[in-house]
Amino acid sequence: MVDFFVVESAPRFDFGLERARSDDFDSNLSPVFDRRIDTFSKRIIDHSCLIYRADGKSVVSYFWISEPGSVVPLTPWLQLCVPDGYAYIWDCKTDESARGQGHYTNGLKEIVGSHPRCLIAVEGNPAARKAVERAGFTHSHTVDTRNLGPVTLVDRRIVATGATLLVDLPTAGAKAR
């Protein structure tokens, strides 16, 4: 089950996020990037990454953002086509040593304050769900996804594993293409 949350027209909020560059993805300086540097170095070509440095040096949180029409991973077996008019926030993480300090919530508040409409998906993480709601997002709808090897069920419809999911907003529907 993937829960989608949306927010529209949030006030500006400055938390101190900065746009990541390829040389920021250094696991020696920032353990939060552990074992993902190759993926991130390729991904930054098509998508934006915002980072937060708690001590001015090492990155403790990151947030990936994609624009409408971008295709991004939703689950290991499905992709999402970002809907028109929305920025999609995805693959966010806060280093274990910095959790519980509001970095995730405050980072989301800054992002939604600079984008008129945002969408985020949460899958099976109660703490992330609470933080998303604290940042001003409201639950839009849930999409039931179940992988069955070569096929995936999306809201009880069979689609090919690896298909791209199209989310209709604000009506709570999804279809695969």
Summary of the structure (lengths in Angstrom):
residues: 177
radius of gyration: 16.1
end to end distance: 18.9
largest distance: 47.9
contacts: 530
relative contact order: 0.22
helix: 20%
strand: 41%
